[in-house]
Amino acid sequence: MRNALVFILSYFCLSYVCSSCHAADEELPRPKVSVPPVQPLREGMLGFRTDMGIFLEFDSLGGQMLFADGRAKGIVGLSSMYGAKRELVDMGALVPDFGLVRSLKALPDRTWLLSEERKDLPMRFWKVDPKSQTVRNVFTLRNQYQTWMPEWGYEYARDSHTIFISEYGNSAKDPIDPLNPDGTGPLSYKAGATKIWKSEDMGETWEELVDFRTFPDIYYERLHIHALHYDQQRHRLYVTTGDHVMPGQGSDKRIFWTDDLLAWQWRDWSFYWGSTNDAYSHGQMVSLYAADDFILAGGDDYNNCLYRIPLTENPEDMLLEPVFFCTPNQTGRITNYAQRFLRLDNGMIVVLLTRGDGNAFPTQARLVGTYDGYTWYEFFQGPVEDATQYFGKRNTLAYCNHRLYFSCQLKFENSVFDVFYEMEEPKIEHEVRVPAIVGGSSAEGHDFTLSGHRARPGQSGIIIRDGVRILQ
């Protein structure tokens, strides 16, 4: 089994699999793309490991990668890809009733903000000092039905040394309305997970920043927070929400932003592509990244795509453009979760994402990058798994010393492995985007047909260059 596992992992690690993805609304024809097999690039992937547990964070101050160990109650460190792992903190020994490690963020004061999940109990956050081996509970979510999505709901504003976290929720059978804990009030779809909290002292104390259930035209029973992103350049906090559409009235699928943490603006794309009450007409976003003049967002809807939003001062001029479709010729797929965004030193924005299978369960890890949000490069594509695999809970992307570190899960012979990868920085130079090709073929043997999309009437095509498929 071990030899077979190494063979499978080596195959996926050493081959950059490049694919074309484009989709449109259900009423529009889907593109049919025919291209020759892309030659695999056997450069860049430096290694992988399956014995480290869950990759949580790259601690740049400590010069080490941090993992949740096999018991998921402690943290182990790794100074290099093939170095020896060492135990740093045993949370199970320090906190007798500790549950399981959910996430860890290394803070500038050389401490950690660690979150923990417990069955049928509220999630807790711990301030951990690995040097002194001390831990302190600093924050607890309001009820047991609320959870926290670290890949979506955590941001650190370097300019003000402020940490933001947002509540998320699960769809428990009978979630408790936090304003009516006795159960007599209206029940919330996402357990009342509508608040953002902030800390200005490295996680020692927390205070409420905003409660989105108080905003006008909000359908509270389905409202919940999807993503946080702090724009370090504009000193602006962005938030996306979902999940409901009110026919003929409005939608909770919005993007909010604030420059002073007091006054908020928002954009509602209700009935943006039509008047029906479905996900094709109402884009819903998870995960965000603000570039110089546009925002990228992961889609959580039937469009199964990444979105691009041009940055403007007028909210009504902010257009929602599907720019990267995960699965061609496929409708009815919910979720192309973008798990992590980061920017390389050369200006490329890299995204670690997963493909949805129709029930919001990710089934495949992929690594893609872009400079302008329109032209996309794919560097890594993991194996396609079945709906039982929850890649979304095990994805981390980090960047240090011109190397990428990322993780996903792999299922082999009914066993699940947490796989940790190290990869060189992609060597693709920024160049002026080639105008979209209209019909025909890009070169001999590279035949394709094209289809527009209501959100972006312009056409899209494919160009093959130097073994990397460029999505145009």
Order of alpha helices (4+ residues) and beta strands (2+ residues): alpha-beta-beta-beta-beta-beta-alpha-beta-beta-beta-beta-beta-alpha-beta-beta-beta-beta-beta-beta-beta-beta-beta-beta-beta-beta-beta-beta-beta-beta-beta-beta-beta-beta-beta-beta-beta-beta
